Amino acid sequence: MAGVLSALTRIYLSLYNWTVFFGWLQVFYLAVKTLKESGYEHVYDAVEKPLLLAQTAAILEIFHGLVGLVRSPVSATLPQIGSRLYVTWGILWSFPELQSHILVSSLVISWSITEIIRYSFFGTKEAFGSAPSWLLWLRYSTFLLLYPSGITSEVGLIYNALPYIKESGKYCLRMPNKWNYSFDYYYAALVVLGIYVPGNPHMYGYMLGQRKKALSKSKKE
């Protein structure tokens, strides 16, 4: 019975990883094609649907960690996925004024390259039991450049969204109301920016530690 469950888990995770891989591959292809043919102003329109689907699918990874399908700690997965979803839905989708910003292109390309490598790595591991050394190296090395470029784009887009958030009043809850509670999305965005400052160096350090551990282990095998 345990063997059957293990096999079903591997099949499910393999299908999940390869499905999301192709989603991010589509995002990357459309972004590069649009940059070349139409310019950065049109990148978001070209990638919106696959971007929303591929990034939202990552919610399942929190579930995978919670139920023990994968060994990744939820404490590391949740902030990464949460911040991505916030930028994807809470900033870009919610405020169309930002969709033609040049940082959308750097964001999408940084994210898509990272995820193409990550999902192909885990998809290969689940399907075949291991991944080639070159793919393992890419998985634990490309973030050295792509993580800073992605984070810079995220912070830049949130910062540039602040005037539109304040002016629109979107997602705000004003007093009085039956819940006797108020919420201001503008100040929530400022809090998110404040969390990015100490949070991302910590995450970068965590990823460096994971890189050292993974590459050292591969040399011994």
Secondary structure as UniProt FT lines:
FT   HELIX           2..37
FT   HELIX           40..42
FT   HELIX           43..57
FT   HELIX           59..67
FT   HELIX           74..85
FT   HELIX           86..93
FT   HELIX           96..98
FT   TURN            99..100
FT   HELIX           102..128
FT   HELIX           133..139
FT   TURN            140..142
FT   HELIX           143..168
FT   TURN            170..171
FT   TURN            178..179
FT   HELIX           185..220
//
